């Protein structure tokens, strides 16, 4: 937890990237997506 005590303003960009990446992981095609899990 190197930056665990940083204020939210400094963490905001990392959180935005995490949300976007997670959305693409779940919604996109691939082995770990919801589409792939529901299609089986």
C-alpha positions as CSV (number, residue, x, y, z in Angstrom):
1,X,0.0,0.0,0.0
2,X,2.5,2.6,-1.2
3,X,-0.1,5.3,-1.9
4,X,-2.8,4.1,0.6
5,X,-2.8,7.3,2.5
6,X,-3.0,9.6,-0.6
7,X,-6.1,11.8,-0.9
8,X,-8.7,10.8,-3.4
9,X,-7.7,13.4,-5.9
10,X,-4.4,11.7,-6.5
11,X,-6.0,8.3,-6.8
12,X,-8.7,9.4,-9.1
13,X,-6.9,8.6,-12.4
14,X,-6.0,5.1,-11.3
15,X,-9.5,4.5,-10.2
16,X,-10.9,5.7,-13.5
17,X,-8.5,3.3,-15.4
18,X,-9.5,0.4,-13.1
19,X,-13.2,1.0,-13.7
20,X,-12.7,1.3,-17.5
21,X,-10.5,-1.9,-17.6
22,X,-13.0,-3.8,-15.5
23,X,-15.9,-2.8,-17.7
24,X,-14.1,-3.9,-20.8
25,X,-13.1,-7.2,-19.2
26,X,-16.6,-8.0,-18.3
27,X,-18.4,-6.6,-21.4
28,X,-15.9,-7.5,-24.0
29,X,-15.3,-10.8,-25.8
30,X,-13.0,-13.4,-24.3
31,X,-12.5,-16.1,-21.9
32,X,-13.3,-14.2,-18.7
33,X,-16.3,-12.1,-20.0
34,X,-19.9,-12.4,-19.0
35,X,-20.7,-13.0,-22.7
36,X,-18.4,-16.0,-22.7
37,X,-19.7,-17.4,-19.4
38,X,-23.4,-17.0,-20.4
39,X,-22.8,-18.4,-23.9
40,X,-21.7,-21.8,-22.6
